[in-house]
Amino acid sequence: MYHYATVTEAIKELKTQGYNVDFNLEQNCIVCHPERFEPDDFEIKEVYRYEGDSDPADEATVYGIESKTGLKGILVTGYGFATDNVSAAILSKLASHK
């Protein structure tokens, strides 16, 4: 797997591979309105992690995700993304691919 120089480049390349949906995190699922996917309903196919040179706030992770229904999309999380309302199952799945 290639590591792209920037988040923008990673997103652009994933889109050329058919990852055209924007996913968002919710409490116990990822969401592409109106669809919702529980942890067992999707697979993380690609992960790209970026760290800022001097500022941890510049950290981001880009996930290429495919649902069991064939929907392909991108989830981008930043440094310290709000985990208060995110279930342990979702956090575990994301962390296992970092």
C-alpha positions as a LaTeX table, in Angstrom:
\begin{tabular}{lrrr}
\hline
Residue & $x$ (\AA) & $y$ (\AA) & $z$ (\AA) \\
\hline
Met1 & 0.00 & 0.00 & 0.00 \\
Tyr2 & 1.34 & 3.39 & $-1.01$ \\
His3 & 1.54 & 6.24 & 1.49 \\
Tyr4 & 0.47 & 9.54 & $-0.03$ \\
Ala5 & 2.20 & 12.76 & 1.01 \\
Thr6 & $-0.98$ & 14.54 & 2.12 \\
Val7 & $-4.52$ & 13.82 & 3.27 \\
Thr8 & $-5.80$ & 15.50 & 0.10 \\
Glu9 & $-3.74$ & 13.18 & $-2.11$ \\
Ala10 & $-4.96$ & 10.10 & $-0.23$ \\
Ile11 & $-8.60$ & 11.18 & $-0.59$ \\
Lys12 & $-8.11$ & 11.95 & $-4.29$ \\
Glu13 & $-6.60$ & 8.51 & $-4.94$ \\
Leu14 & $-9.29$ & 6.71 & $-2.94$ \\
Lys15 & $-11.93$ & 8.49 & $-5.02$ \\
Thr16 & $-10.29$ & 7.19 & $-8.22$ \\
Gln17 & $-10.71$ & 3.70 & $-6.71$ \\
Gly18 & $-14.45$ & 4.23 & $-6.23$ \\
Tyr19 & $-14.52$ & 5.45 & $-2.62$ \\
Asn20 & $-16.97$ & 8.23 & $-3.41$ \\
Val21 & $-19.15$ & 8.44 & $-0.29$ \\
Asp22 & $-18.35$ & 10.55 & 2.79 \\
Phe23 & $-18.78$ & 8.56 & 5.99 \\
Asn24 & $-19.25$ & 10.13 & 9.42 \\
Leu25 & $-18.99$ & 8.66 & 12.91 \\
Glu26 & $-21.99$ & 8.31 & 15.16 \\
Gln27 & $-22.35$ & 6.60 & 18.51 \\
Asn28 & $-22.30$ & 2.96 & 17.46 \\
Cys29 & $-21.98$ & 3.11 & 13.67 \\
Ile30 & $-20.64$ & 4.94 & 10.67 \\
Val31 & $-23.18$ & 6.90 & 8.68 \\
Cys32 & $-23.77$ & 7.94 & 5.11 \\
His33 & $-27.23$ & 9.40 & 5.37 \\
Pro34 & $-29.66$ & 7.78 & 5.31 \\
Glu35 & $-27.67$ & 4.53 & 5.68 \\
Arg36 & $-26.08$ & 3.39 & 8.93 \\
Phe37 & $-23.46$ & 0.67 & 9.28 \\
Glu38 & $-22.69$ & $-1.20$ & 12.49 \\
Pro39 & $-19.09$ & $-2.47$ & 13.04 \\
Asp40 & $-19.92$ & $-5.86$ & 11.47 \\
Asp41 & $-21.48$ & $-4.20$ & 8.41 \\
Phe42 & $-18.26$ & $-2.73$ & 6.97 \\
Glu43 & $-14.60$ & $-3.45$ & 6.39 \\
Ile44 & $-11.70$ & $-1.03$ & 6.50 \\
Lys45 & $-9.81$ & $-1.63$ & 3.26 \\
Glu46 & $-7.18$ & 1.11 & 3.40 \\
Val47 & $-5.73$ & 3.36 & 6.10 \\
Tyr48 & $-3.44$ & 6.37 & 5.78 \\
Arg49 & $-2.18$ & 8.13 & 8.90 \\
Tyr50 & $-0.69$ & 11.61 & 8.98 \\
Glu51 & 1.14 & 13.41 & 11.76 \\
Gly52 & 1.99 & 17.09 & 11.90 \\
Asp53 & 5.68 & 17.97 & 12.12 \\
Ser54 & 5.32 & 19.96 & 15.31 \\
Asp55 & 1.64 & 20.14 & 16.19 \\
Pro56 & $-0.33$ & 17.04 & 17.25 \\
Ala57 & $-3.49$ & 18.85 & 16.17 \\
Asp58 & $-2.32$ & 18.32 & 12.58 \\
Glu59 & $-2.77$ & 14.54 & 12.93 \\
Ala60 & $-5.38$ & 12.84 & 10.74 \\
Thr61 & $-6.30$ & 9.32 & 9.66 \\
Val62 & $-7.98$ & 8.56 & 6.33 \\
Tyr63 & $-9.94$ & 5.31 & 6.06 \\
Gly64 & $-11.10$ & 3.66 & 2.83 \\
Ile65 & $-14.23$ & 1.74 & 3.90 \\
Glu66 & $-16.48$ & $-0.71$ & 2.09 \\
Ser67 & $-19.86$ & $-1.82$ & 3.43 \\
Lys68 & $-21.19$ & $-5.34$ & 3.02 \\
Thr69 & $-23.70$ & $-3.84$ & 0.57 \\
Gly70 & $-20.82$ & $-2.66$ & $-1.64$ \\
Leu71 & $-20.97$ & 1.04 & $-0.73$ \\
Lys72 & $-17.42$ & 2.46 & $-0.77$ \\
Gly73 & $-16.49$ & 5.64 & 1.04 \\
Ile74 & $-14.02$ & 7.64 & 3.06 \\
Leu75 & $-13.88$ & 8.46 & 6.75 \\
Val76 & $-11.40$ & 11.07 & 7.96 \\
Thr77 & $-10.71$ & 11.45 & 11.67 \\
Gly78 & $-8.54$ & 14.11 & 13.23 \\
Tyr79 & $-6.38$ & 14.26 & 16.31 \\
Gly80 & $-8.41$ & 13.78 & 19.44 \\
Phe81 & $-11.66$ & 13.31 & 17.53 \\
Ala82 & $-14.60$ & 13.29 & 19.92 \\
Thr83 & $-14.90$ & 9.78 & 21.30 \\
Asp84 & $-17.36$ & 10.52 & 24.09 \\
Asn85 & $-20.33$ & 9.45 & 22.00 \\
Val86 & $-18.61$ & 6.71 & 19.98 \\
Ser87 & $-19.07$ & 3.08 & 21.04 \\
Ala88 & $-16.21$ & 0.83 & 22.09 \\
Ala89 & $-16.94$ & $-1.47$ & 19.13 \\
Ile90 & $-16.42$ & 1.31 & 16.58 \\
Leu91 & $-13.32$ & 2.63 & 18.35 \\
Ser92 & $-11.88$ & $-0.88$ & 18.49 \\
Lys93 & $-12.44$ & $-1.46$ & 14.77 \\
Leu94 & $-10.84$ & 1.87 & 13.84 \\
Ala95 & $-7.92$ & 1.41 & 16.26 \\
Ser96 & $-7.13$ & $-2.07$ & 14.97 \\
His97 & $-6.35$ & $-0.55$ & 11.58 \\
Lys98 & $-4.30$ & 2.47 & 12.69 \\
\hline
\end{tabular}
